[in-house]
Amino acid sequence: MSELTTHSVLHKRITTFADWIRPEATKRDEIKERSNKVREKIKEKAESDEYNLIVVSTPNAGSFTTRTGLRRHFRGDAEVEGLDVDLPFVIKDNQDGFALHSLLDIFYKIVDDCYPDVEKERTKSSIKLKFSDKVNLDIVPMLEGDNVDEQILVRSTGEKIKTSVKRHVGFIKKRTKTSNDEVGRVKFNECLRLLKWWRDTQANGSYIFGGDDAPPSFVINLLAAKAFDQLSVKKTYAETLAMWFGYLAHIVRTREAILFNDYNSPSKDFTLWSVIDPVNTKNNIVKNWGALKVDELANWLEHGRDNWNRIIRFDLEGEDSKSMDQLVKLFGNSFKNHTT
């Protein structure tokens, strides 16, 4: 791998693809404008005499804010928006206290009042507004926490999870800034985008992770962060991702706990595998994964590791066509269609 250069066909191809999967600037502007309008409309309705809620804040969140989202693309036969646009609404508790299990119900009514003709979908912690042009906005009601930077996320089951939008955003941005301060093209957030695209490609046709059951972006974020913390980035994408995939394949296969000490001193729990939320150390985000899911993710990463090793070997041998075939296995036909 040390012989790879930034002038190689391989590096130029991946650079082109990394640029292409980034959301278009005009699309970001459109989504930002729409998000602001939706935020203002829902806030006004929530604070009206009909609902009489106090909206403490509406912080920016999701991959749109951290600049780790993808352009619109296909997942199987379905076209999906690659940007996670989360619109949190932090609500002040009243003197009687909210019934936590009903907060989502309350906000569903508010959202429906504001957008009666827009398709809506309940998730375990949000109301997803699904506009006809495929732009989706997740309305996420939360209760205020003990201080201004903390919130309580409310699940549909009534489960309460302490969180911090600001800290989650900072967790990703900190690593992007660290890589931005280094000389070279390869950046943390771009590698994270490539991992997300790889995730969607592998999920197509997967029995275990197919459809809406693909590993969530939060898991991918933390896998990328762990690899970056241990290995940083190299001068080429291929070197970086070959090392990341090899490292991640090992820790997932051996079920090594993924922990971070950005804000707390975490420890693994006693479930099958631990991927601990860096903001809330009591939140193991894979606590409900069984052996099939953990092993499937390990299989994906091991295949990816082997693909990257072949890609690099073929590039060094001047076998550009064979290298491309392996890249398509990782990223789908979109890679070939947009790099040649």
DAMO-V952727 format. One record per pair of residues at least 24 apart in sequence whose C-alpha atoms are under 7 Angstrom apart, sorted by the first residue. I is the first residue (numbers start at 1). J is the second residue. D is the distance in whole Angstrom. If there is no record, write none. Layout:
I & J & D
I & J & D
This chain:
1 & 239 & 6
1 & 312 & 7
5 & 236 & 7
6 & 235 & 7
6 & 236 & 6
10 & 315 & 6
11 & 236 & 6
11 & 237 & 7
11 & 238 & 7
13 & 339 & 5
14 & 237 & 7
16 & 339 & 6
17 & 335 & 6
17 & 338 & 7
17 & 339 & 6
18 & 190 & 6
18 & 194 & 7
21 & 70 & 5
21 & 71 & 5
22 & 69 & 7
22 & 70 & 5
22 & 71 & 6
23 & 69 & 7
23 & 70 & 5
23 & 71 & 4
24 & 71 & 7
41 & 114 & 7
42 & 110 & 7
42 & 111 & 7
42 & 114 & 7
45 & 110 & 7
46 & 110 & 6
53 & 91 & 7
54 & 91 & 6
54 & 92 & 5
55 & 89 & 6
55 & 90 & 6
55 & 91 & 5
55 & 92 & 6
56 & 90 & 5
56 & 91 & 6
56 & 92 & 6
57 & 89 & 6
57 & 90 & 5
58 & 87 & 7
58 & 88 & 5
58 & 89 & 5
58 & 90 & 6
59 & 88 & 6
60 & 87 & 7
61 & 86 & 5
61 & 87 & 7
61 & 165 & 6
61 & 169 & 7
62 & 86 & 5
66 & 169 & 6
66 & 172 & 7
66 & 173 & 6
68 & 189 & 6
68 & 192 & 7
68 & 193 & 6
69 & 193 & 6
70 & 193 & 7
75 & 200 & 6
75 & 204 & 6
76 & 204 & 5
80 & 134 & 7
81 & 134 & 6
81 & 135 & 6
81 & 136 & 7
85 & 137 & 5
85 & 138 & 6
86 & 137 & 6
86 & 138 & 5
86 & 139 & 6
86 & 140 & 7
87 & 137 & 7
87 & 138 & 6
87 & 139 & 5
87 & 140 & 6
88 & 139 & 6
88 & 140 & 4
88 & 141 & 6
88 & 142 & 7
89 & 140 & 6
89 & 141 & 5
89 & 142 & 6
90 & 141 & 6
90 & 142 & 5
90 & 143 & 5
90 & 144 & 6
91 & 142 & 6
91 & 143 & 5
91 & 144 & 6
92 & 143 & 6
92 & 144 & 6
93 & 143 & 7
100 & 154 & 7
100 & 158 & 6
101 & 156 & 6
101 & 157 & 6
101 & 158 & 4
104 & 141 & 7
104 & 156 & 7
107 & 141 & 7
124 & 155 & 5
124 & 156 & 5
125 & 154 & 6
125 & 155 & 5
125 & 156 & 6
162 & 280 & 6
163 & 279 & 6
163 & 280 & 6
164 & 279 & 7
167 & 279 & 7
168 & 279 & 7
184 & 235 & 6
186 & 233 & 7
186 & 234 & 7
186 & 235 & 6
186 & 236 & 6
186 & 237 & 6
187 & 233 & 7
192 & 221 & 7
192 & 224 & 6
196 & 220 & 7
197 & 331 & 6
198 & 330 & 6
198 & 331 & 5
201 & 330 & 7
201 & 331 & 6
201 & 332 & 6
208 & 293 & 7
238 & 308 & 7
238 & 312 & 7
242 & 305 & 6
242 & 308 & 5
242 & 309 & 7
245 & 301 & 6
245 & 304 & 6
245 & 305 & 5
246 & 305 & 5
248 & 301 & 7
249 & 298 & 5
249 & 301 & 5
249 & 302 & 5
252 & 298 & 5
253 & 295 & 7
253 & 298 & 5
304 & 330 & 7
